[in-house]
Amino acid sequence: MAMKVVKVIEVIASSDKGFSEATQIAVSHASKTVKNIKSVNVKNMNARVENNKIISYAVTAKISFEVD
């Protein structure tokens, strides 16, 4: 049985709409140069606040992909 090798990269992405969109942006951007993405693990979430309102959402995400 062939063993698979998985590599993990860490990226930061942001959105003005929410954490879910920030996560999707992270995956979409990584997929431009990385193939075989299998999972994303959101390690950290942050929000920027101005005048008592959230103005942007950011995630630090670990993206896992299989290596050929």
Secondary structure, DSSP 4 states (H G I P E B T S, - for coil): -PPPEEEEEEEEEEESS-HHHHHHHHHHHHTTT---EEEEEEEEEEEEEETTEEEEEEEEEEEEEEE-
